[in-house]
Amino acid sequence: MIDPLMFRNSASKPSDPIETWGTEVYNAVLDYGGIEDWRPFFTAIRADPHGEVAQRMERLVARRPWDGVSAAFTVVTKKARGDADAFTQPWHPLEVVEPDV
């Protein structure tokens, strides 16, 4: 079950259909959520890999810093869409950032 705190800045509730949850909820899940919070999104993406939830999450992941959460949502979406190489191909161009010295 998704943590109700993910809805603190949204008019939607956890009992509402996931497609009606505000973008604030999607962002909160990406920024602060854990596996239990991701589960409803993964379920929706697997059920409809080209649906609204998958597309919205794909857009949000593309705009955020690349991290393990971004990788998880990318792999789940690619696998749901039938990409057999989702686990073996690079998912995102990694940038090398030189430290300030």
ABEGO torsion letter per residue (X at the ends): XBBAAAAAABABBAABBAAABBAAAAAAAAAABBAAAAAAAAAAAAABAABAAAAAAAAAAAABBBBAAAAAAAAAAAAAAGBAAAAABBABBBBBBBBBX
